[in-house]
Amino acid sequence: MRPLRFLLPGTTGRFRCGGLLVELQTARLTAQFRPTEVVTYRQREPDHPFLDDLLAREPPPGDALWIVSWGFDVPRLLRRLRGRPVAYHAHSSGYGFSLPAGVPVLAVSRNTLGYWGDRAPRHPLFLVPNALQPKWLERGNRSSPAGCGRPIDVLVQQRKNSRYVLERLVPKLRRRGLRVEVQSGWVDDLVDLFNSASVVLYDSADYWRGRGVSEGFGLPPLEALACGCVVFSSLNHALADTLDPGVVGHQIGCGSLENDLERIQAAVADPGAWLPPPARLTPLLEACSEPVLEERWRTALEAIDGHWTHLLRDGAAPLQSPTLLALRIDRWRQRVAAMWRSLN
């Protein structure tokens, strides 16, 4: 059972984001069943070892399994870790790089899993969705229906939301008399904020299309559902993993502004008619709980340990995923061979 090292550029200041919080949460989960530490590689921090120092004193392959995750840094980190057990914890997709043969992928969504299943079909692939923090499941107000004494009719988090929602939909909803709150600054207690809202709007499709990568895991709609809110959301990338439109959540930007206004107003007036049935919501939230995800990580890491044992101790050769160029050349050869046979 190899100890784990989660590689992060840093854990403070400009590095604080959703991806960082997910990695720290995952490290906390895995620490419950095997030795785990966070290692930084851009910013030296007193509480964490630094990558350069560890590589200088530990010749490869070493004992640890390294977990890399930070988007555009992944190719460079994999080169530095060549010859050592490593796995890629894949959040967003679309960065465009390829993985060296044999590097396992721990995908946080089916969307990301499918992306790497296409680009790296011979690599070990695992699905390990991100866990909801326990506070959402423990304190989320699902027993009291949305709309019953909730002071916010419609809640919008400004970050990642589209100009359509912020500049067109929000003003129109307010003109119809709805109490709309756009949250932009720091909030001490997000669970309390979501518990105060009847409807939550989340539209990240434009945000991620403009950046060329995907919505990696899309936790805000799940957090809203855990608090008993009606969710209107885009369905891009990982959001399609959980938001069955018309059942669990509802599509935002559905055909026309008028259609959105009427549906959102109807959801505020009668949230119970728009909330997902408990038989659908309860299993969905349970699947995102920390105990379930801890077990998924345990199973995946055991398989990855075995994979690296085959490569490093037994000398097995990793399977190679064919390149796109090789596949096109093979297709061209097949077409030429078929034409030659038809002529003879």
C-alpha positions in Angstrom: 0.0 0.0 0.0 1.9 3.0 -1.3 1.7 6.3 0.6 0.1 9.1 -1.4 1.4 12.5 -2.3 -1.0 15.1 -3.7 0.8 17.7 -5.8 -0.5 21.2 -5.6 1.1 24.5 -6.7 0.3 26.0 -3.2 -2.6 26.0 -0.8 -3.0 29.7 0.0 -3.5 33.1 -1.8 -3.9 33.0 -5.5 -4.2 29.2 -5.6 -7.4 29.0 -3.6 -10.2 27.8 -5.9 -12.6 24.9 -6.2 -10.0 22.6 -7.6 -7.7 23.2 -4.6 -10.5 22.6 -2.1 -11.4 19.3 -3.8 -7.8 18.1 -3.7 -7.5 19.0 0.0 -10.8 17.3 0.7 -9.6 14.2 -1.2 -6.3 14.1 0.7 -8.3 14.2 3.9 -10.4 11.3 2.8 -7.5 9.1 1.7 -5.6 9.9 4.9 -8.2 7.8 6.7 -6.9 4.6 5.2 -3.3 5.2 4.0 -0.5 7.7 4.7 -1.2 10.9 2.7 0.6 14.2 2.4 0.2 17.4 0.3 3.3 18.5 -1.6 3.6 22.0 -3.1 5.7 22.7 -6.2 5.4 26.5 -6.9 5.1 28.0 -3.5 7.1 26.9 -0.5 4.9 26.5 2.6 6.0 25.7 6.2 3.3 23.0 6.6 4.0 21.0 3.4 7.1 19.5 1.8 8.3 21.0 -1.5 8.6 18.9 -4.7 12.2 19.9 -5.5 13.4 18.9 -2.1 11.8 15.4 -2.3 13.0 14.7 -5.8 16.6 15.7 -4.8 16.8 13.2 -1.9 14.6 10.3 -3.2 15.8 8.5 -6.4 13.1 6.9 -8.6 10.9 5.0 -8.4 10.5 5.7 -4.7 7.7 4.4 -2.4 5.0 7.0 -2.9 2.1 7.2 -5.5 2.0 10.8 -6.8 -1.3 12.4 -7.6 -1.2 15.3 -10.1 -4.2 17.4 -11.0 -3.4 21.0 -11.8 -4.6 21.5 -15.4 -1.9 23.0 -17.6 0.9 22.0 -15.2 0.2 18.3 -15.7 2.5 17.5 -18.6 5.5 19.3 -16.9 4.8 17.5 -13.7 4.6 14.1 -15.4 8.0 14.7 -17.0 9.5 15.5 -13.7 8.0 12.4 -12.1 9.1 10.0 -14.9 10.0 6.6 -13.5 7.9 7.1 -10.4 4.4 5.8 -9.7 1.9 8.5 -10.7 -1.8 9.0 -11.4 -3.7 11.9 -12.9 -6.7 13.1 -11.0 -8.6 14.6 -13.9 -11.0 17.4 -13.1 -11.7 19.5 -16.3 -11.1 18.1 -19.8 -10.0 19.8 -22.9 -6.5 20.9 -22.1 -5.2 19.1 -25.2 -2.3 17.2 -23.8 -1.7 13.4 -24.0 -0.6 11.2 -21.2 2.5 9.0 -21.1 1.7 5.3 -21.5 0.7 3.6 -18.3 -0.5 6.7 -16.4 -3.8 5.9 -14.7 -6.7 8.5 -14.8 -8.9 9.1 -11.8 -11.9 11.0 -13.5 -14.2 13.2 -11.4 -17.1 12.8 -13.8 -18.5 10.6 -16.5 -17.9 13.5 -18.9 -14.2 13.5 -18.0 -14.1 9.7 -18.0 -15.4 9.6 -21.5 -12.9 12.2 -22.7 -10.0 10.1 -21.5 -11.7 6.9 -22.6 -11.4 8.4 -26.1 -8.0 9.9 -25.8 -6.3 7.2 -23.7 -8.3 3.9 -24.1 -5.4 1.7 -23.0 -4.7 3.5 -19.7 -6.2 2.4 -16.4 -9.4 4.5 -16.0 -11.4 5.1 -12.8 -14.5 7.1 -11.9 -14.2 8.9 -8.5 -16.7 11.7 -8.4 -16.0 14.5 -5.9 -17.7 14.3 -2.6 -20.0 16.8 -1.1 -18.7 18.2 2.1 -20.6 16.7 5.1 -22.1 20.1 6.0 -24.3 20.1 2.9 -25.8 16.7 3.8 -26.0 17.3 7.5 -27.4 20.9 7.5 -29.1 21.2 4.1 -32.8 21.9 4.7 -34.5 19.3 2.5 -37.3 18.6 5.1 -38.8 22.1 4.7 -40.0 22.7 1.2 -38.5 25.6 -0.7 -40.7 28.7 -0.6 -41.9 28.1 3.0 -40.5 31.2 4.8 -37.4 31.4 2.6 -36.5 35.1 2.2 -34.8 34.7 -1.2 -37.0 33.7 -4.2 -34.1 33.3 -6.6 -30.4 33.0 -5.8 -27.6 33.6 -8.3 -23.9 33.2 -7.7 -22.1 35.7 -9.9 -19.0 33.8 -10.5 -19.2 31.5 -13.6 -22.7 32.6 -14.3 -23.5 33.9 -17.9 -24.2 37.4 -19.0 -27.6 36.1 -20.1 -28.5 35.3 -16.5 -26.9 38.3 -14.9 -27.8 41.0 -17.5 -31.1 39.8 -19.0 -32.8 37.2 -16.8 -32.1 38.8 -13.3 -33.5 42.3 -14.2 -36.6 40.8 -15.7 -37.3 38.5 -12.7 -37.0 41.5 -10.4 -39.4 43.5 -12.5 -41.9 40.7 -12.0 -41.6 41.2 -8.2 -39.3 38.3 -7.3 -36.7 38.7 -4.6 -33.5 38.0 -6.4 -30.1 38.0 -4.7 -26.8 38.0 -6.7 -24.1 36.7 -4.4 -20.6 38.0 -5.4 -18.5 38.5 -2.3 -17.3 36.2 0.5 -20.0 34.3 2.4 -19.2 32.8 5.8 -21.9 30.1 5.6 -22.9 29.0 2.1 -25.2 26.3 3.5 -27.2 29.0 5.4 -27.4 31.1 2.2 -28.7 28.2 0.1 -31.1 27.2 2.8 -32.6 30.7 2.4 -33.4 30.4 -1.3 -36.2 28.7 -3.1 -34.6 28.7 -6.6 -31.0 28.6 -7.6 -29.8 29.6 -11.1 -26.4 28.2 -12.4 -25.3 28.8 -16.0 -21.7 28.0 -16.5 -21.7 26.9 -20.2 -20.5 30.3 -21.6 -17.8 30.6 -18.9 -16.2 27.3 -19.7 -16.6 27.5 -23.5 -14.7 30.8 -23.3 -11.8 29.1 -21.6 -11.7 26.1 -23.8 -12.0 23.5 -21.0 -14.9 21.8 -19.3 -17.0 22.1 -16.2 -15.1 19.5 -14.2 -17.6 18.5 -11.6 -20.3 21.1 -11.1 -20.9 20.9 -7.3 -23.0 24.1 -6.9 -26.2 22.5 -8.3 -25.8 19.5 -6.1 -25.2 21.8 -3.1 -28.4 23.6 -3.9 -30.3 20.3 -4.2 -28.9 19.3 -0.9 -30.5 22.4 0.6 -33.9 21.7 -0.9 -33.7 24.3 -3.7 -35.2 24.1 -7.2 -32.3 24.2 -9.6 -32.2 25.7 -13.1 -28.9 25.0 -14.7 -27.0 24.6 -17.9 -26.3 21.0 -18.8 -22.7 21.3 -20.1 -20.0 18.7 -19.4 -20.1 17.2 -15.9 -23.5 18.8 -15.1 -25.1 16.3 -17.4 -23.9 13.5 -15.0 -26.5 14.4 -12.4 -29.0 16.9 -13.7 -31.6 14.9 -15.5 -33.5 17.9 -17.1 -37.1 18.1 -16.0 -36.6 15.6 -13.2 -33.7 16.4 -11.0 -33.0 19.9 -12.3 -34.3 22.2 -15.1 -32.5 23.7 -18.1 -31.7 27.4 -18.0 -31.8 29.2 -21.2 -34.4 26.9 -22.6 -35.4 28.3 -25.9 -36.5 31.8 -25.0 -36.3 34.4 -22.3 -40.0 34.3 -21.9 -40.0 30.5 -21.3 -37.3 30.9 -18.6 -39.2 33.7 -16.9 -42.5 31.7 -16.8 -40.9 28.5 -15.5 -38.8 30.2 -12.8 -41.8 32.2 -11.6 -43.9 29.1 -11.5 -41.1 27.3 -9.5 -41.1 30.1 -7.0 -44.9 30.0 -6.7 -45.0 26.2 -6.2 -41.5 24.7 -5.5 -42.9 21.3 -4.6 -44.0 20.8 -8.2 -40.5 21.5 -9.4 -38.4 19.7 -6.9 -37.0 16.3 -7.7 -38.8 13.3 -6.1 -37.1 12.0 -3.0 -36.6 8.6 -4.6 -34.3 10.3 -7.2 -32.6 12.9 -5.0 -31.7 10.7 -2.0 -29.7 8.2 -3.9 -28.0 11.0 -5.8 -26.8 12.7 -2.7 -25.8 9.5 -1.0 -23.6 8.6 -4.0 -21.8 11.9 -3.4 -21.3 11.4 0.3 -17.8 11.1 1.8 -18.2 7.5 3.0 -19.2 6.3 -0.5 -16.4 8.3 -2.2 -13.8 7.1 0.4 -14.6 3.5 -0.6 -14.4 4.3 -4.3 -10.9 5.9 -3.7 -9.8 2.9 -1.7 -10.8 0.5 -4.5 -9.3 2.6 -7.3 -6.0 3.0 -5.4 -5.7 -0.7 -4.7 -6.0 -1.3 -8.5 -3.4 1.4 -9.3 -1.0 -0.1 -6.7 -1.3 -3.4 -8.6 -0.8 -1.7 -11.9 2.4 0.0 -10.9 3.7 -3.2 -9.3 3.3 -4.9 -12.7 5.2 -2.1 -14.4 8.0 -1.5 -11.9 8.6 -4.8 -10.1 7.6 -7.3 -12.8 8.9 -5.3 -15.8 5.6 -5.4 -17.7 5.3 -3.0 -20.7 2.4 -0.5 -20.5 -0.1 -0.8 -23.3 0.1 2.1 -25.8 -2.9 4.0 -26.8 -2.8 4.6 -30.6 -2.3 8.1 -31.8 -4.8 9.9 -34.0 -2.3 10.0 -36.8 -1.7 6.3 -36.6 -5.4 5.6 -36.7 -5.9 7.8 -39.7 -3.0 6.1 -41.5 -4.5 2.7 -40.7 -7.8 3.9 -42.1 -6.2 5.2 -45.2 -4.4 1.9 -45.7 -7.6 0.0 -45.3 -9.3 2.2 -48.0 -6.4 1.7 -50.4 -6.4 -2.0 -49.8 -10.2 -2.2 -50.5 -9.8 -0.2 -53.7 -6.9 -2.5 -54.8 -9.1 -5.6 -54.2 -12.0 -4.1 -56.2 -9.7 -3.5 -59.1 -8.4 -7.0 -59.1 
